[in-house]
Amino acid sequence: MMKCVGRREIVVFLDYDGTLSEIVSNPTEAFMTGQMRAALEAVSNKFPTAILSGRSLRKIYEFVNLTNIYYSGNHGNTVISPRKGNKIDMYDTTGDRARRTFEADAGMVDKIVKSEVKKYPDFRVMLGHEVLEVRPNNDLNKGTALELIMGKMGFTSSNRAVPLFIGDDRTDEDGFRAIKRSGSRLAIVVSTVPKETEAIYSLRNPTEVMQFLWRLVEWKTMK
Ligand SMILES: O=P(O)(O)OC[C@H]1O[C@H](O[C@H]2O[C@H](CO)[C@@H](O)[C@H](O)[C@H]2O)[C@H](O)[C@@H](O)[C@@H]1O
């Protein structure tokens, strides 16, 4: 898998929910394990690293809380660069309230949300893992965020860097497409079942992601 990298720098992009943390029913409790945190810290000390999340920047920064990495929140709508003591004070378009609808009411909630949002052409509804999200109706997504961050890092040519992205959700497919556009093959989907995806490789769950991150660190150390 890493043979294609050669002397180029690997830039690590990671989704959060379902990739660094297990999917849980209460979104405010989707913490990383201590082992995952250690792996992520080790990766961020060896590679340029960024988190691409659908959550608000504030929320994702609260969960990850590392100052040496880039963050993109709100599905590519916000990006923040690493800086010591980064203070996140951005607008917040996602919330973790109004959750945990009874399964029997899901169809009705879907209908109401969609018909309400239709009245506001600047917004659209997006379907995630048992969640409906209202997001700005624009062309920004995790793929555009990946490309923007590569540029901010100074990697404008594929001769110097190879992006790698791990994600589990349908919004991560935009990230996998950006990986493809860059000429990289390092697109990894997290899934226990085979599924239609732009990713080339797969891992089964966050535990396997954590093990892969450690292998990446070892590989870099031996290089
Ligand atoms: O792009 P991500 O970092 O993967 O964020 C995607 C959404 O993640 C959260 O929802 C998902 O995870 C929750 C906690 O495990 C789970 O309860 C929910 O069913 C999942 O959809 C977050 O709450 C959303 O705002 C993010 O867009």
The ligand as an SDF file (V2000), in Angstrom:
LIG
                    3D

 27 28  0  0  0  0  0  0  0  0999 V2000
  -18.0100   13.7570    9.7560 O   0  0  0  0  0  0  0  0  0  0  0  0
  -18.0540   13.1190   11.1180 P   0  0  0  0  0  0  0  0  0  0  0  0
  -16.9900   13.5950   12.0480 O   0  0  0  0  0  0  0  0  0  0  0  0
  -18.0960   11.6110   11.0220 O   0  0  0  0  0  0  0  0  0  0  0  0
  -19.4350   13.5960   11.7420 O   0  0  0  0  0  0  0  0  0  0  0  0
  -20.6410   13.1010   11.1540 C   0  0  0  0  0  0  0  0  0  0  0  0
  -21.7860   13.3070   12.1360 C   0  0  0  0  0  0  0  0  0  0  0  0
  -21.3390   12.7220   13.3510 O   0  0  0  0  0  0  0  0  0  0  0  0
  -22.2470   12.8230   14.4700 C   0  0  0  0  0  0  0  0  0  0  0  0
  -23.3280   11.9520   14.2400 O   0  0  0  0  0  0  0  0  0  0  0  0
  -22.9730   10.5930   14.0750 C   0  0  0  0  0  0  0  0  0  0  0  0
  -22.2950   10.1220   15.2670 O   0  0  0  0  0  0  0  0  0  0  0  0
  -23.1340   10.1490   16.4570 C   0  0  0  0  0  0  0  0  0  0  0  0
  -22.2390    9.7020   17.6230 C   0  0  0  0  0  0  0  0  0  0  0  0
  -21.6550    8.4520   17.4240 O   0  0  0  0  0  0  0  0  0  0  0  0
  -24.3500    9.2380   16.2360 C   0  0  0  0  0  0  0  0  0  0  0  0
  -25.1910    9.3270   17.3750 O   0  0  0  0  0  0  0  0  0  0  0  0
  -25.1350    9.6970   14.9970 C   0  0  0  0  0  0  0  0  0  0  0  0
  -26.1690    8.7650   14.6880 O   0  0  0  0  0  0  0  0  0  0  0  0
  -24.1950    9.7660   13.7880 C   0  0  0  0  0  0  0  0  0  0  0  0
  -24.8820   10.3330   12.6590 O   0  0  0  0  0  0  0  0  0  0  0  0
  -22.6680   14.2390   14.6960 C   0  0  0  0  0  0  0  0  0  0  0  0
  -23.6600   14.2720   15.7010 O   0  0  0  0  0  0  0  0  0  0  0  0
  -23.1640   14.9070   13.4120 C   0  0  0  0  0  0  0  0  0  0  0  0
  -23.4020   16.2940   13.6810 O   0  0  0  0  0  0  0  0  0  0  0  0
  -22.0530   14.7760   12.3580 C   0  0  0  0  0  0  0  0  0  0  0  0
  -22.4310   15.3610   11.1230 O   0  0  0  0  0  0  0  0  0  0  0  0
  1  2  2  0
  2  3  1  0
  2  4  1  0
  2  5  1  0
  5  6  1  0
  6  7  1  0
  7  8  1  0
  7 26  1  0
  8  9  1  0
  9 10  1  0
  9 22  1  0
 10 11  1  0
 11 12  1  0
 11 20  1  0
 12 13  1  0
 13 14  1  0
 13 16  1  0
 14 15  1  0
 16 17  1  0
 16 18  1  0
 18 19  1  0
 18 20  1  0
 20 21  1  0
 22 23  1  0
 22 24  1  0
 24 25  1  0
 24 26  1  0
 26 27  1  0
M  END
$$$$
